[in-house]
Amino acid sequence: MTDEVSASVPDVPPEPVAQSAAGPGSGPGTGSAEPAGAAPLGLVRTPTGHPGVDAHLERLADADHLAADGHVEVYEDVHRGLREALTALDAQPVPGPYENRS
């Protein structure tokens, strides 16, 4: 019975993986001697309607012109600003001078 199954499946060796024209070891993840230059991603940012939040999101565009090791500073700055904006939403409103009447 096993002869029937093996006879129906042809013995075809798997095809070799094609190497890129640049040769072996030059594909993604192989690490080249020179880092790639900074290139803008061209993402469109939709305004949120909150000027403070929009300003922080626009700051992300600064990372487009930096090398990868410079992105961390921009991302941390934007994260800090957005976290402060969210924290401000949780703050209790300050009562006006005449709102605390008994």
Phi and psi restraints in degrees (value plus and minus 20) as a CYANA .aco file:
   2 THR   PHI     -91.4   -51.4
   2 THR   PSI     -41.8    -1.8
   3 ASP   PHI     -87.2   -47.2
   3 ASP   PSI     -53.4   -13.4
   4 GLU   PHI     -86.8   -46.8
   4 GLU   PSI     -61.1   -21.1
   5 VAL   PHI     -89.6   -49.6
   5 VAL   PSI     -64.7   -24.7
   6 SER   PHI     -89.3   -49.3
   6 SER   PSI     -46.7    -6.7
   7 ALA   PHI     -94.9   -54.9
   7 ALA   PSI     -46.9    -6.9
   8 SER   PHI    -102.9   -62.9
   8 SER   PSI     -37.0     3.0
   9 VAL   PHI    -123.8   -83.8
   9 VAL   PSI      96.5   136.5
  10 PRO   PHI     -89.9   -49.9
  10 PRO   PSI     127.9   167.9
  11 ASP   PHI    -107.0   -67.0
  11 ASP   PSI      67.3   107.3
  12 VAL   PHI    -131.7   -91.7
  12 VAL   PSI     103.1   143.1
  13 PRO   PHI     -88.8   -48.8
  13 PRO   PSI     128.8   168.8
  14 PRO   PHI     -84.2   -44.2
  14 PRO   PSI     126.9   166.9
  15 GLU   PHI     -92.0   -52.0
  15 GLU   PSI     120.6   160.6
  16 PRO   PHI     -89.8   -49.8
  16 PRO   PSI     129.8   169.8
  17 VAL   PHI     -94.0   -54.0
  17 VAL   PSI     110.4   150.4
  18 ALA   PHI     -91.3   -51.3
  18 ALA   PSI     115.0   155.0
  19 GLN   PHI    -105.5   -65.5
  19 GLN   PSI     130.3   170.3
  20 SER   PHI     -90.9   -50.9
  20 SER   PSI     144.0   184.0
  21 ALA   PHI     -83.9   -43.9
  21 ALA   PSI     -44.6    -4.6
  22 ALA   PHI     -97.3   -57.3
  22 ALA   PSI     -30.8     9.2
  23 GLY   PHI      85.3   125.3
  23 GLY   PSI     153.4   193.4
  24 PRO   PHI     -88.7   -48.7
  24 PRO   PSI     127.1   167.1
  25 GLY   PHI      61.5   101.5
  25 GLY   PSI      -9.9    30.1
  26 SER   PHI    -133.5   -93.5
  26 SER   PSI     -12.3    27.7
  27 GLY   PHI    -101.3   -61.3
  27 GLY   PSI    -196.6  -156.6
  28 PRO   PHI     -83.6   -43.6
  28 PRO   PSI     123.4   163.4
  29 GLY   PHI      63.4   103.4
  29 GLY   PSI     -17.6    22.4
  30 THR   PHI    -112.7   -72.7
  30 THR   PSI     -32.8     7.2
  31 GLY   PHI      52.0    92.0
  31 GLY   PSI      89.1   129.1
  32 SER   PHI    -117.3   -77.3
  32 SER   PSI     145.8   185.8
  33 ALA   PHI     -89.5   -49.5
  33 ALA   PSI     -50.4   -10.4
  34 GLU   PHI    -133.3   -93.3
  34 GLU   PSI     111.7   151.7
  35 PRO   PHI     -92.4   -52.4
  35 PRO   PSI     131.9   171.9
  36 ALA   PHI     -89.6   -49.6
  36 ALA   PSI     127.3   167.3
  37 GLY   PHI     -92.2   -52.2
  37 GLY   PSI     141.1   181.1
  38 ALA   PHI     -89.4   -49.4
  38 ALA   PSI     116.4   156.4
  39 ALA   PHI    -161.2  -121.2
  39 ALA   PSI     109.7   149.7
  40 PRO   PHI     -83.4   -43.4
  40 PRO   PSI     123.8   163.8
  41 LEU   PHI    -101.5   -61.5
  41 LEU   PSI     -41.0    -1.0
  42 GLY   PHI      53.4    93.4
  42 GLY   PSI       9.5    49.5
  43 LEU   PHI     -97.7   -57.7
  43 LEU   PSI     122.3   162.3
  44 VAL   PHI    -115.2   -75.2
  44 VAL   PSI     106.6   146.6
  45 ARG   PHI    -120.2   -80.2
  45 ARG   PSI     103.8   143.8
  46 THR   PHI    -104.5   -64.5
  46 THR   PSI     107.1   147.1
  47 PRO   PHI     -80.1   -40.1
  47 PRO   PSI     121.9   161.9
  48 THR   PHI    -109.5   -69.5
  48 THR   PSI     -39.7     0.3
  49 GLY   PHI      75.4   115.4
  49 GLY   PSI     -25.7    14.3
  50 HIS   PHI    -129.4   -89.4
  50 HIS   PSI      89.4   129.4
  51 PRO   PHI     -75.1   -35.1
  51 PRO   PSI     -60.0   -20.0
  52 GLY   PHI     -85.0   -45.0
  52 GLY   PSI     -63.4   -23.4
  53 VAL   PHI     -87.0   -47.0
  53 VAL   PSI     -62.8   -22.8
  54 ASP   PHI     -81.3   -41.3
  54 ASP   PSI     -58.4   -18.4
  55 ALA   PHI     -83.5   -43.5
  55 ALA   PSI     -61.4   -21.4
  56 HIS   PHI     -86.6   -46.6
  56 HIS   PSI     -60.5   -20.5
  57 LEU   PHI     -87.5   -47.5
  57 LEU   PSI     -54.1   -14.1
  58 GLU   PHI     -86.0   -46.0
  58 GLU   PSI     -48.8    -8.8
  59 ARG   PHI     -82.5   -42.5
  59 ARG   PSI     -45.1    -5.1
  60 LEU   PHI     -80.6   -40.6
  60 LEU   PSI     -46.4    -6.4
  61 ALA   PHI     -84.2   -44.2
  61 ALA   PSI     -42.7    -2.7
  62 ASP   PHI     -83.1   -43.1
  62 ASP   PSI     -48.1    -8.1
  63 ALA   PHI     -90.5   -50.5
  63 ALA   PSI     -40.6    -0.6
  64 ASP   PHI     -82.5   -42.5
  64 ASP   PSI     -47.4    -7.4
  65 HIS   PHI    -122.7   -82.7
  65 HIS   PSI     -14.3    25.7
  66 LEU   PHI    -128.3   -88.3
  66 LEU   PSI     137.4   177.4
  67 ALA   PHI     -88.9   -48.9
  67 ALA   PSI     143.4   183.4
  68 ALA   PHI     -76.6   -36.6
  68 ALA   PSI     -56.0   -16.0
  69 ASP   PHI     -90.6   -50.6
  69 ASP   PSI     -34.5     5.5
  70 GLY   PHI    -108.3   -68.3
  70 GLY   PSI     -30.3     9.7
  71 HIS   PHI     -86.4   -46.4
  71 HIS   PSI     -54.7   -14.7
  72 VAL   PHI     -77.7   -37.7
  72 VAL   PSI     -65.0   -25.0
  73 GLU   PHI     -81.2   -41.2
  73 GLU   PSI     -63.1   -23.1
  74 VAL   PHI     -86.0   -46.0
  74 VAL   PSI     -66.5   -26.5
  75 TYR   PHI     -82.3   -42.3
  75 TYR   PSI     -61.2   -21.2
  76 GLU   PHI     -85.9   -45.9
  76 GLU   PSI     -58.8   -18.8
  77 ASP   PHI     -84.5   -44.5
  77 ASP   PSI     -64.9   -24.9
  78 VAL   PHI     -85.2   -45.2
  78 VAL   PSI     -62.4   -22.4
  79 HIS   PHI     -81.0   -41.0
  79 HIS   PSI     -63.9   -23.9
  80 ARG   PHI     -81.0   -41.0
  80 ARG   PSI     -66.0   -26.0
  81 GLY   PHI     -84.0   -44.0
  81 GLY   PSI     -61.9   -21.9
  82 LEU   PHI     -87.7   -47.7
  82 LEU   PSI     -57.0   -17.0
  83 ARG   PHI     -84.9   -44.9
  83 ARG   PSI     -60.3   -20.3
  84 GLU   PHI     -84.6   -44.6
  84 GLU   PSI     -58.1   -18.1
  85 ALA   PHI     -84.6   -44.6
  85 ALA   PSI     -60.6   -20.6
  86 LEU   PHI     -88.0   -48.0
  86 LEU   PSI     -59.5   -19.5
  87 THR   PHI     -84.0   -44.0
  87 THR   PSI     -56.7   -16.7
  88 ALA   PHI     -83.7   -43.7
  88 ALA   PSI     -47.7    -7.7
  89 LEU   PHI     -87.8   -47.8
  89 LEU   PSI     -48.4    -8.4
  90 ASP   PHI    -105.1   -65.1
  90 ASP   PSI     -31.4     8.6
  91 ALA   PHI     -88.2   -48.2
  91 ALA   PSI     122.9   162.9
  92 GLN   PHI     -90.7   -50.7
  92 GLN   PSI     117.6   157.6
  93 PRO   PHI     -85.8   -45.8
  93 PRO   PSI     121.8   161.8
  94 VAL   PHI     -99.7   -59.7
  94 VAL   PSI     105.3   145.3
  95 PRO   PHI     -88.4   -48.4
  95 PRO   PSI     127.2   167.2
  96 GLY   PHI     -90.9   -50.9
  96 GLY   PSI     152.6   192.6
  97 PRO   PHI     -86.2   -46.2
  97 PRO   PSI     -41.6    -1.6
  98 TYR   PHI    -134.2   -94.2
  98 TYR   PSI      -6.7    33.3
  99 GLU   PHI    -110.0   -70.0
  99 GLU   PSI     -30.8     9.2
 100 ASN   PHI    -122.1   -82.1
 100 ASN   PSI      20.1    60.1
 101 ARG   PHI     -98.1   -58.1
 101 ARG   PSI     126.5   166.5
